[in-house]
Amino acid sequence: MPSTLSSRPLPFSSTQLEALRARVNGRVFVPGDDGYDTARQTWNVTTFDQRPAIVAMPSIAADVASAVDFAREHDLRIAVQSGGHGHPRPANDALLVNFVNMRGVRITSAAPLSDSPGRSRAAGTARVEAGAKWSDVIAAAHPHGLAPLNGFAGTVGVSGYTLGGGIGWLVRQYGAAAGSLRSADVVTADGRLLQVDDWNHSDLFWGLRGGGGNFGIVIAFECDLYPVKEIFGGFVAYPLAQGKEARAKQALRAYAQWTKTVPDTLTSAVRLVHYPPAPAIPEPLRGASAIAIMACSTGSGADGEALVEPLRSLGTPLLDTFRTMPYAQIATIASDPPEAPPLFTFTNGGGLSDMSSDVIDALLRIAGDRAAGIFVVEARHVGGALARQPEDAMPFGFRSPWFVSALATAPSPPALEGGKRSVAALFEALAPALTGELLINSLDPSTTSPNVTRAAYSEENYRRLVALKDKYDPANVFRFNHNIPPSTDAA
């Protein structure tokens, strides 16, 4: 035996391991191997620890099929790591497929326009391997004058984000990222490699658009791209400090009213954030508490400047970054950190019906207090094309006009408890305005459960997802995710 895991022998022999290594073009690691600790690492490496029995790092599609066959032969559950932020649960004792070496992106700039239900008209496509991040796709698409429906941060993984739904900077104009999915190459639990789209295995294709990684391993997919080469975007930050609550309340109320007037070509969000005194933070924000109002407009620079002008005159800003920019710089709007800070986190989020006065009061009272331990609260203004997508077009069913989330951070789990209580108090205060809709990509790992996952879907869509699970993964091999158990799973 090459190694042990948690004082238990690995469920395969060294001969069987070497046979697998001989079949794959990529790399295979087990505990004790040089490279195992790197292969099992996630984006949030300092706070998320996992100990898989074996890690496969494929370089071609056949490697994935070989890994799945090996897992089936040795009764191993399978986890997938596509390189982004989200990891619902550690892949302990499992076979982990890590796609870090499959990040290829190929652009087709003259694809047929898309008229399928739930999809906006596109101007091109990208074929994306499972390990790619949004920064990879944005960089490849931009020279063609095209843009994907990416998330706020360039370090977000394309695969997990898209399969889970995805609401980013173009959501009001073009809808959810899941709606841009055109086709996918999927390895199922029985080792088959399927090409799925609207005409081939259409039931599975429907399930992939919001059902996450519950039905197989997506090794590559094709998604629509949209004709956006330049945007007007950025953020303006105002003080959020003791003695200035009235001014902060006025700013939030003005922002809420402003969102009722903007076209679908503009998507925005507001953050109440307590910036750390870190060198990476711009000097005016370093160590400050602020209201940061972010926006992205795909119209002309003059139109965008006119649209956001009311946001820039709510007082004396700490910082104003609004400008015309190439879409390749879209990640600078939110300016999320490229690397995970060495902090433990807890998050909660959900659909919000309105940014009412009561909601604003709750945000300022609880999240505005730096001592509460909440690092940032964000409210994204969505709706638009997202709200118009038919409910049955795909499982991803978020249609609320707002999505609100709160993130607490601390250097240790015990220190995080206060922040958890503050997040709970915030959402209790927001309860009258919450719609009950959830985003599976925003669920905290500590709260992940089938019941919580179920709440992210309509009753009919969830019934269809369970039927797909019964068909494609009846043994629940793929369970290290926001899991949809098969109907026979008593757990």
C-alpha positions in Angstrom: 0.0 0.0 0.0 1.4 3.4 -0.9 0.0 5.3 2.0 -2.8 5.5 4.6 -5.7 8.0 5.1 -7.0 8.8 8.6 -5.3 5.5 9.9 -7.2 3.5 7.3 -5.6 1.7 4.4 -6.4 2.9 1.0 -9.0 0.8 -0.8 -6.7 -0.2 -3.6 -3.3 -1.8 -4.0 -0.1 -0.3 -5.3 -0.5 -2.5 -8.4 -4.0 -1.2 -9.1 -2.7 2.4 -8.6 0.1 2.0 -11.0 -2.3 0.5 -13.6 -4.4 3.7 -13.3 -1.3 5.8 -13.7 -0.4 3.9 -16.8 -3.9 4.7 -18.3 -3.9 8.4 -17.8 -2.0 11.2 -19.5 -2.3 13.4 -16.5 -1.0 12.9 -12.9 -2.4 10.8 -10.1 -1.5 11.4 -6.4 -2.2 9.6 -3.1 -1.3 10.6 0.4 2.4 10.5 1.0 3.3 11.3 -2.6 5.3 14.4 -3.4 2.7 16.7 -5.0 -0.3 15.3 -3.1 -0.6 18.3 -0.8 -0.5 20.7 -3.7 -3.0 18.6 -5.7 -5.6 18.6 -3.0 -5.4 22.3 -2.3 -8.3 24.6 -3.0 -8.5 28.4 -3.6 -9.0 29.0 0.1 -6.1 26.9 1.0 -5.4 28.1 4.5 -9.0 27.5 5.8 -10.4 24.6 3.7 -8.7 21.3 4.4 -9.5 18.1 2.6 -7.9 14.6 2.5 -9.0 12.7 -0.6 -7.9 9.1 -0.9 -6.6 9.8 -4.4 -6.3 12.9 -6.7 -6.5 12.6 -10.4 -5.3 15.6 -12.4 -6.5 14.9 -16.0 -5.1 16.5 -19.1 -7.6 14.9 -21.6 -11.2 13.7 -21.5 -10.1 10.0 -21.5 -8.3 10.6 -18.2 -11.6 11.6 -16.5 -13.3 8.5 -17.8 -10.5 6.3 -16.5 -10.7 8.0 -13.1 -14.4 7.4 -12.9 -14.0 3.7 -13.9 -11.3 3.4 -11.1 -13.6 5.0 -8.6 -16.4 2.6 -9.5 -14.2 -0.4 -9.3 -13.0 0.6 -5.8 -16.3 2.0 -4.4 -15.0 5.5 -4.1 -17.2 8.6 -4.2 -16.1 11.3 -6.6 -15.5 15.0 -6.0 -14.7 17.6 -8.7 -12.5 20.7 -8.3 -12.7 23.0 -11.3 -10.4 25.7 -9.9 -12.7 28.4 -8.6 -13.8 29.6 -5.2 -16.7 27.3 -4.1 -16.1 24.0 -2.3 -19.3 22.9 -0.5 -17.7 20.0 1.4 -14.2 18.5 1.8 -13.5 15.5 -0.5 -12.3 13.3 2.4 -11.8 9.6 1.5 -13.0 10.3 -2.1 -11.4 10.4 -5.5 -10.9 14.0 -6.3 -10.8 15.1 -10.0 -8.8 18.4 -10.1 -9.0 20.2 -13.4 -6.2 22.6 -12.8 -4.4 21.4 -16.0 -7.4 21.7 -18.3 -7.9 25.4 -18.8 -8.2 25.7 -22.5 -10.5 28.3 -24.2 -11.3 28.4 -27.9 -13.4 31.3 -29.3 -15.8 31.2 -32.3 -16.7 34.7 -33.2 -19.3 34.1 -35.8 -21.7 31.6 -34.1 -25.4 31.4 -35.1 -27.6 33.5 -33.0 -29.3 31.8 -30.1 -33.1 31.8 -30.0 -33.8 29.0 -27.5 -36.1 29.6 -24.5 -34.3 31.2 -21.6 -31.3 32.3 -23.8 -30.5 35.8 -25.1 -29.2 36.3 -28.6 -25.5 35.8 -28.8 -22.8 36.9 -31.2 -20.2 34.1 -30.7 -19.3 31.1 -28.5 -16.5 29.9 -26.4 -15.5 26.3 -25.8 -14.2 26.1 -22.3 -12.4 23.3 -20.4 -13.5 22.6 -16.9 -10.5 24.1 -15.1 -10.7 27.6 -16.7 -11.4 30.7 -14.7 -13.3 33.7 -15.9 -10.1 35.7 -16.4 -9.1 33.0 -19.0 -12.4 33.4 -21.0 -12.5 37.2 -20.8 -8.9 37.5 -22.1 -9.7 35.1 -25.0 -13.0 36.7 -26.0 -12.1 40.4 -25.7 -9.9 40.6 -28.9 -13.1 39.4 -30.8 -15.2 42.2 -29.3 -17.1 39.6 -27.2 -17.8 39.0 -23.6 -19.0 36.0 -21.5 -21.6 36.2 -18.7 -18.9 36.1 -16.1 -18.9 36.7 -12.3 -17.6 39.7 -10.4 -14.2 38.2 -9.8 -11.8 36.9 -12.5 -10.6 34.1 -10.2 -14.1 32.5 -10.1 -14.2 29.1 -11.9 -16.3 29.1 -15.1 -17.7 25.6 -14.7 -19.0 25.7 -11.1 -20.3 29.3 -11.6 -22.2 28.4 -14.8 -23.6 25.1 -13.7 -24.9 26.7 -10.5 -26.6 29.6 -12.2 -24.4 32.7 -12.3 -25.5 36.3 -11.9 -22.8 38.8 -13.0 -22.3 42.2 -14.5 -24.4 41.5 -17.7 -27.3 39.7 -15.9 -29.9 42.4 -16.5 -29.2 42.6 -20.2 -28.5 38.9 -21.0 -29.7 36.8 -18.1 -27.9 34.1 -16.0 -24.7 32.4 -17.1 -26.5 29.0 -17.0 -28.8 30.3 -19.8 -25.7 30.9 -22.0 -24.8 27.2 -21.9 -25.0 25.6 -25.4 -23.5 22.2 -25.0 -21.4 20.1 -22.7 -19.1 17.1 -22.6 -20.1 15.0 -19.6 -18.6 11.9 -18.0 -21.4 10.1 -16.2 -21.1 7.9 -13.1 -21.0 4.7 -15.3 -18.0 6.1 -17.2 -19.8 7.1 -20.4 -18.7 10.3 -22.2 -21.8 12.1 -23.5 -22.1 15.1 -25.7 -25.2 16.9 -24.5 -27.2 19.8 -25.9 -30.8 20.7 -26.8 -31.0 17.7 -29.2 -28.8 15.1 -27.5 -29.6 14.0 -24.0 -31.7 17.1 -23.7 -33.0 16.1 -20.3 -29.5 16.1 -18.9 -28.7 19.4 -20.7 -31.7 21.0 -19.0 -30.4 19.8 -15.6 -26.9 21.1 -16.1 -28.2 24.7 -16.4 -28.5 25.3 -12.7 -28.3 21.7 -11.2 -24.6 21.9 -10.5 -22.4 18.9 -10.6 -25.0 16.4 -9.5 -25.3 14.3 -12.6 -21.8 13.8 -13.9 -18.4 15.5 -14.5 -18.5 18.3 -17.1 -15.1 18.3 -18.7 -15.8 21.0 -21.3 -18.7 23.1 -22.5 -19.7 25.6 -25.1 -21.3 28.9 -24.0 -22.6 32.0 -25.7 -20.6 35.2 -25.9 -22.1 38.6 -26.4 -21.1 41.8 -28.3 -19.6 43.8 -25.5 -16.1 45.2 -26.0 -16.2 48.4 -23.9 -18.2 49.4 -20.8 -18.6 52.3 -18.5 -18.1 51.1 -15.0 -16.5 51.3 -11.6 -17.5 52.3 -8.1 -17.9 55.3 -5.8 -17.4 54.9 -2.1 -18.8 57.1 0.7 -18.0 57.0 4.4 -19.9 54.6 6.6 -18.8 55.8 10.1 -20.2 56.7 13.5 -21.8 60.1 13.4 -22.7 59.9 9.7 -25.6 57.5 9.8 -28.0 60.0 8.4 -25.8 60.7 5.4 -25.3 56.9 4.8 -29.0 56.4 5.0 -29.6 59.1 2.4 -27.0 57.5 0.1 -28.6 54.1 0.3 -32.1 55.5 -0.2 -31.0 57.5 -3.2 -29.3 54.4 -4.7 -32.5 52.3 -4.2 -34.6 54.9 -5.9 -32.1 55.3 -8.7 -32.2 51.5 -9.5 -35.9 51.9 -10.4 -35.0 54.2 -13.3 -32.0 52.4 -15.0 -32.2 50.4 -18.2 -31.4 46.7 -18.5 -28.0 47.6 -20.0 -26.9 48.6 -16.6 -26.3 46.3 -13.6 -25.3 47.6 -10.2 -24.6 46.5 -6.6 -24.0 48.2 -3.3 -21.6 47.0 -0.6 -21.4 48.0 3.1 -17.8 47.1 3.7 -15.3 47.4 6.5 -11.9 47.5 4.7 -8.9 46.1 6.5 -5.8 48.3 7.0 -4.0 46.2 4.3 -1.4 47.6 1.9 -3.4 46.2 -1.1 -6.3 48.5 -0.3 -6.2 52.0 -1.9 -5.1 54.7 0.6 -8.5 56.5 0.9 -10.2 53.1 1.8 -7.5 51.5 3.8 -9.0 50.7 7.3 -12.2 52.7 6.4 -15.8 51.7 6.6 -17.6 52.6 3.4 -20.7 52.3 1.2 -19.4 51.3 -2.2 -21.9 51.6 -5.1 -20.7 49.7 -8.2 -22.1 49.7 -11.7 -21.5 48.4 -15.2 -23.1 50.0 -18.3 -22.8 48.5 -21.8 -24.0 51.6 -23.6 -21.8 54.3 -24.8 -19.4 56.0 -22.5 -21.5 59.2 -22.6 -24.7 57.3 -21.8 -23.0 55.4 -18.9 -21.5 58.6 -17.4 -25.0 60.2 -17.5 -26.6 57.2 -15.9 -24.2 57.0 -13.0 -23.9 60.7 -12.4 -26.6 60.7 -9.6 -24.4 58.2 -7.8 -21.4 60.4 -7.9 -23.1 63.4 -6.3 -24.4 61.9 -3.0 -21.7 63.6 -0.9 -17.9 63.8 -0.9 -16.6 60.4 -2.0 -13.7 58.6 -0.5 -12.9 57.2 -4.0 -14.5 57.3 -7.4 -13.2 54.8 -10.0 -15.9 55.2 -12.7 -14.5 55.4 -16.2 -14.8 53.9 -19.7 -12.8 50.7 -19.9 -12.3 47.7 -22.1 -14.4 44.7 -21.0 -11.1 42.9 -20.3 -10.9 45.1 -17.1 -14.3 44.2 -15.8 -12.9 42.6 -12.7 -11.6 45.9 -11.5 -15.1 47.1 -10.8 -15.5 44.9 -7.7 -11.8 44.7 -7.1 -12.1 41.4 -5.2 -8.8 39.9 -4.0 -7.1 37.6 -6.5 -6.0 35.3 -3.6 -8.0 34.1 -0.7 -7.1 35.9 2.6 -6.1 33.6 5.4 -9.4 34.1 7.2 -12.3 31.8 8.2 -15.6 32.9 6.7 -19.3 32.5 7.1 -21.9 33.7 4.6 -25.6 33.8 4.1 -27.7 35.2 1.2 -31.1 35.2 -0.4 -33.6 36.9 -2.7 -34.8 40.3 -1.6 -38.1 41.9 -2.7 -37.1 45.5 -2.3 -34.5 47.9 -0.9 -37.1 49.4 1.4 -36.4 51.9 4.2 -36.8 49.0 6.7 -34.1 47.0 4.8 -31.8 50.0 4.7 -32.3 50.6 8.4 -31.4 46.9 9.2 -28.3 47.0 7.0 -27.0 50.1 8.7 -27.9 49.1 12.2 -26.3 45.7 12.0 -23.8 45.5 9.1 -22.8 49.1 9.6 -21.4 48.4 13.0 -17.8 47.3 12.5 -17.8 45.6 15.9 -20.5 43.2 14.7 -17.9 41.2 12.8 -19.5 41.3 9.4 -16.9 42.2 6.8 -19.2 43.0 3.9 -22.9 43.0 2.9 -23.7 43.2 -0.7 -27.0 43.8 -2.4 -27.1 43.1 -6.2 -29.8 44.7 -8.3 -30.9 42.1 -10.8 -34.2 41.6 -12.6 -34.3 42.6 -16.2 -33.6 39.7 -18.6 -33.1 37.4 -15.6 -36.7 38.0 -14.5 -38.0 37.4 -18.0 -36.5 33.9 -18.3 -39.2 31.2 -18.2 -39.2 29.3 -15.0 -39.1 25.9 -16.7 -36.4 26.9 -19.2 -33.7 25.7 -16.8 -33.5 24.6 -13.1 -31.8 27.9 -12.1 -34.9 29.7 -10.9 -33.7 32.9 -9.1 -36.0 35.7 -10.2 -36.0 38.1 -7.3 -35.2 41.7 -8.1 -32.4 41.8 -5.5 -29.8 39.3 -4.1 -28.4 40.2 -0.7 -25.5 38.4 0.9 -23.4 38.9 4.1 -19.9 37.7 4.8 -18.3 37.5 8.2 -14.6 36.9 8.6 -12.2 36.0 11.4 -8.7 34.6 11.9 -10.0 31.5 13.7 -13.2 29.5 14.0 -13.9 30.6 17.6 -13.4 34.3 16.7 -15.9 33.8 13.8 -18.8 33.0 16.2 -19.7 36.6 16.8 -19.8 37.3 13.1 -22.1 34.3 12.6 -24.5 35.7 15.2 -24.5 39.1 13.5 -25.2 37.5 10.1 -28.1 35.6 11.7 -29.4 38.8 13.3 -29.2 40.6 10.0 -31.2 38.0 8.1 -33.8 37.8 10.9 -34.2 41.6 10.6 -34.5 41.3 6.8 -36.9 38.4 7.0 -40.1 40.3 6.0 -38.4 41.4 2.8 -36.8 38.1 1.8 -38.4 36.2 -1.0 -37.2 32.7 0.0 -35.1 32.2 -3.2 -31.6 31.0 -2.8 -28.5 30.7 -5.0 -26.7 27.4 -4.5 -23.3 29.0 -5.4 -23.7 31.3 -2.4 -24.6 28.7 0.2 -22.1 28.4 3.1 -20.5 25.0 3.4 -21.5 24.7 7.0 -25.2 25.0 6.1 -25.1 22.7 3.1 -27.8 20.0 3.2 -30.3 18.5 0.8 -33.1 20.5 2.4 -31.2 23.7 1.9 -30.3 22.9 -1.6 -33.9 21.9 -2.3 -35.0 25.5 -1.4 -33.0 26.8 -4.3 -35.4 25.3 -6.8 -39.1 25.4 -7.6 -41.1 22.3 -6.6 -41.5 21.1 -10.2 -37.9 21.8 -11.2 -36.7 19.9 -8.1 -38.8 17.0 -9.0 -37.3 16.9 -12.5 -33.8 17.2 -11.0 -34.4 14.2 -8.7 -35.6 12.2 -11.7 -32.4 13.1 -13.5 -30.4 12.0 -10.5 -32.2 8.7 -10.5 -31.3 8.2 -14.2 -27.7 9.4 -14.3 -26.4 8.9 -10.8 -28.7 6.6 -8.8 -25.9 5.7 -6.3 -25.1 9.4 -5.6 -21.5 9.0 -6.6 -21.3 12.8 -7.1 -22.3 14.0 -3.6 -19.5 16.4 -2.6 -21.6 19.3 -3.9 -24.8 21.1 -3.2 -26.3 17.6 -3.3 -29.6 16.5 -4.9 -30.0 13.0 -3.6 -31.7 10.3 -5.7 -35.2 9.3 -4.6 -33.9 6.0 -3.1 -31.3 7.7 -0.9 -32.5 7.5 2.7 -29.9 10.0 3.7 
